[in-house]
Structure formats: C-alpha cells, structure tokens
Amino acid sequence: MGVDGRPMAVISGTANRPLAEKIVSELGMDLLPVEIYHFKDGETGIRIKESVRGYEVFLIQPTSPPVNENLMQLLIMLDALRRASVAEITVIMPYYGYARQDRKSKPREPISARLVAELMEAAGADRVVAVDLHVPQIQGFFKVPVDNLTAMPLFADYVRREKPLLQDVVIASPDVGGVVRANGLAYRLDNRPLVICDKRRTAANVAEIVHVIGDVVDKDVLIVDDIIDTGGSLIKAAQVFKDRGARSIWAFATHGLFSEGAVDAIEKSVIERVVVTDTVRSEYSSEKVQVVSVARLIAEAIKRIRTNQSISALFD
C-alpha cells in the first residue's frame, strides 16, 4: 500500500514486455493480466482482465518502433483503465516516440511531441515517467507532472567497471544540443573534459560535422547521445575523432533503436563498443553492442512515487 492506502497494479503493453517483467520482478509483484488483440482491419482492442477500481496503476509502454502501433496501444489502454474507475494512472514511457519533432525548424511543420503529450492527457494520464527525453523541454508540453529519469549514472557505473583508470578519458557530444547530457556523464566521472561536435543537419537522418571543439589526441573518447537510430551521425563523429588521433572510441546511448542496417554499419565502423539500455526492445546480434538495464531505476522511481519521496534524489 502507498501512503494513502490505495492498492497498486502494474500493467504493460506489448512494446517492451521483457523490461516490464524485470520491473515488476524488482517490485516483487506480477503484471496485471491484460488481453490485447486486433480486429481484421488492424484496429487494436484491449481488455483489462481484473478489477482495478480505486487502484493506483503504473502503465509501462514505450512508444518505440512500430511507433504508431505502440502509441495507439498506449492511448487505448489509458482509456480502458480510466473507464475501469482507477484512482490514478502513471504512464511509464521509457522511450518517448515523436520526441525529435519538438519544434518547428521549417515552415508548415508539426510539433508532434506536443501532440503526443496532449493525446496522453486527453486519454487519462495523471503523471508521466520518461527516461532521457530527447530534450528536457518536452516536460513543458504536459500539464500533468513529468519525471525525466536519466541513464547517465548507469553508464558511469559501467565505465568505472570497464575503464577504472580515467586519466585519458574524454566525454564527447555528437552535437551542441547534447552537451548537457554529455556533461551529466562527465560530472559523474570526476568531471572529465568535454569534446563537442558542431553538426549541421541537412535532412532527416542526414548530418554533417563541421567543427570539433576539444582535444582527442591519444584519448579514450566516450561519445554520449540519447538515441541511436541509423547510427550515421555517431559513426561520422567516431571517424572524425579517429582521424584526429583518438586512441579508442566507445559510444553510449540510452535508446538503441537500431534501424535497418544500423548495426551492420556500426560493426564496420571504428567504434569499439556501443552501450545502450533496454528502454527499447530491439532485435540485433553484435559483439560490439552491450546492454545495461533501467529496470531497477524505474522500479525505484515507482516506489518513490508511491511513498511521496523525491525522485531527483536518485541522481544527486
């Protein structure tokens, strides 16, 4: 029971069932049974198989590929829960689809990240928990509370295990917009120096590196990003660092989308290791790619929401 005595339930869609099962294992409970089915024309149907009247429900559903299917599944589950008279719904969205469409960069473009926020609120979300939003400002698209967790402490622990001697380590951001994220890892690794790429995007999934700010000669470079999609920007940045004298190059990204061909491209690149989390359920086979789990982090956030404790204290 939480501080208010309300019972609790955790429910999951199909977007990342393995992660949901790890989270409830950390909580010492089971997932609420739900039936998810499709009509012949592709419509999604949902049925909650147990009563949740008066419950505090945590709904785990990243909107990862297939994005539109998983987003609709999330919205329909929210509606089903609200109509089942739950007391409160917290959406656990490890990966926020459409987050890269957070502003109008050209005339007559949508701000789809804002649209998704409004859809979730209209469907019944009372709170949202995300992991490493593409830009933190997305929290402002919501009227309900949003907690933006970060995987940087997990990556810092990984580096300390694998590279205990940090003297020659530098942290790199593949673009100016990711400096705050890269600094989050640098701070947790004894304030290692930062290197920044000045990247100009010419089209969706197409970018060119114009300048590099910082020294990488004879350094172990750790590139930090939030998403690996095609891997193109990451591979270009790694090659630039290698050409400028970097000794080794590792990459860290919270969300490993790995679109078709991305893993093969990474295999052929100068990157020695790629570390991602399990926020996204991806099917790939590569000795270069390693995964750390956010299950314990999310489980701890759920416990703190239930007991009205600070979530930000997790990252102090």
GICOR-V639340 format. One record per residue. RES is the residue in one small letter. D_FIRST is the distance of its C-alpha to the first C-alpha in Angstrom with 1 decimal. Layout:
RES | D_FIRST
RES | D_FIRST
//
This chain:
m | 0.0
g | 3.8
v | 6.7
d | 7.5
g | 5.0
r | 5.8
p | 5.4
m | 6.9
a | 10.4
v | 13.2
i | 16.8
s | 20.1
g | 23.7
t | 26.7
a | 27.6
n | 26.1
r | 24.4
p | 25.0
l | 23.1
a | 20.1
e | 20.3
k | 20.5
i | 17.5
v | 15.2
s | 17.0
e | 16.1
l | 12.4
g | 13.1
m | 12.5
d | 15.1
l | 16.2
l | 16.0
p | 19.6
v | 21.9
e | 25.7
i | 27.7
y | 31.4
h | 34.6
f | 37.4
k | 40.9
d | 41.4
g | 38.5
e | 35.9
t | 32.3
g | 30.3
i | 26.6
r | 24.8
i | 21.0
k | 21.2
e | 18.1
s | 16.6
v | 14.1
r | 14.7
g | 12.2
y | 10.0
e | 9.6
v | 12.1
f | 13.7
l | 17.3
i | 19.4
q | 23.1
p | 25.8
t | 29.0
s | 31.3
p | 34.4
p | 35.1
v | 33.8
n | 34.6
e | 33.2
n | 29.9
l | 29.7
m | 30.4
q | 27.9
l | 25.2
l | 26.5
i | 26.6
m | 23.1
l | 22.0
d | 24.1
a | 22.9
l | 19.2
r | 20.3
r | 22.4
a | 19.7
s | 18.0
v | 14.9
a | 13.4
e | 13.8
i | 15.4
t | 15.8
v | 18.8
i | 19.2
m | 23.0
p | 24.3
y | 27.8
y | 28.9
g | 31.9
y | 34.7
a | 33.8
r | 37.4
q | 38.6
d | 37.4
r | 40.7
k | 44.1
s | 46.4
k | 49.2
p | 50.3
r | 48.7
e | 45.7
p | 42.1
i | 39.1
s | 36.9
a | 33.9
r | 33.7
l | 34.1
v | 31.2
a | 29.0
e | 30.2
l | 29.7
m | 26.0
e | 25.5
a | 27.5
a | 25.6
g | 22.3
a | 20.7
d | 18.7
r | 18.5
v | 20.4
v | 20.1
a | 23.5
v | 25.3
d | 28.7
l | 29.8
h | 33.6
v | 34.0
p | 31.4
q | 32.9
i | 31.2
q | 28.2
g | 30.5
f | 31.0
f | 27.6
k | 26.7
v | 22.9
p | 21.4
v | 22.4
d | 21.5
n | 24.4
l | 23.6
t | 26.7
a | 27.9
m | 30.5
p | 28.9
l | 28.7
f | 32.4
a | 33.3
d | 32.0
y | 33.9
v | 37.1
r | 36.9
r | 36.8
e | 39.6
k | 41.7
p | 41.3
l | 44.6
l | 43.9
q | 47.3
d | 48.6
v | 45.4
v | 45.2
i | 42.5
a | 43.8
s | 42.6
p | 44.3
d | 44.6
v | 44.5
g | 41.3
g | 39.4
v | 40.4
v | 37.2
r | 35.3
a | 38.0
n | 37.9
g | 34.2
l | 35.3
a | 38.4
y | 36.6
r | 34.4
l | 37.6
d | 39.5
n | 40.6
r | 42.8
p | 45.4
l | 44.8
v | 47.0
i | 46.9
c | 48.5
d | 49.9
k | 49.2
r | 50.7
r | 49.2
t | 52.0
a | 50.0
a | 46.6
n | 46.0
v | 49.4
a | 49.8
e | 52.5
i | 52.2
v | 54.8
h | 54.3
v | 52.4
i | 51.6
g | 51.4
d | 52.9
v | 51.9
v | 55.1
d | 54.3
k | 50.6
d | 47.5
v | 46.0
l | 42.3
i | 42.0
v | 38.6
d | 37.6
d | 34.6
i | 36.0
i | 38.6
d | 40.0
t | 43.7
g | 43.9
g | 47.2
s | 46.4
l | 44.9
i | 47.9
k | 50.4
a | 48.8
a | 48.9
q | 52.5
v | 53.4
f | 51.9
k | 53.7
d | 57.0
r | 56.6
g | 56.3
a | 52.7
r | 52.4
s | 49.3
i | 46.7
w | 43.1
a | 40.8
f | 37.1
a | 35.3
t | 31.6
h | 32.3
g | 34.9
l | 36.0
f | 39.4
s | 41.3
e | 44.2
g | 46.6
a | 44.4
v | 43.9
d | 47.6
a | 48.5
i | 46.3
e | 47.9
k | 51.3
s | 50.4
v | 50.8
i | 47.1
e | 46.4
r | 42.6
v | 39.9
v | 36.2
v | 33.5
t | 29.8
d | 28.2
t | 27.0
v | 29.8
r | 30.6
s | 34.4
e | 37.0
y | 39.5
s | 41.4
s | 42.6
e | 43.0
k | 42.8
v | 39.3
q | 36.3
v | 32.6
v | 29.7
s | 26.1
v | 23.6
a | 20.7
r | 19.5
l | 20.0
i | 18.1
a | 15.1
e | 15.2
a | 15.4
i | 12.3
k | 10.3
r | 12.3
i | 11.8
r | 8.0
t | 8.9
n | 12.2
q | 14.4
s | 17.8
i | 18.5
s | 22.2
a | 21.9
l | 21.5
f | 25.2
d | 26.8
//
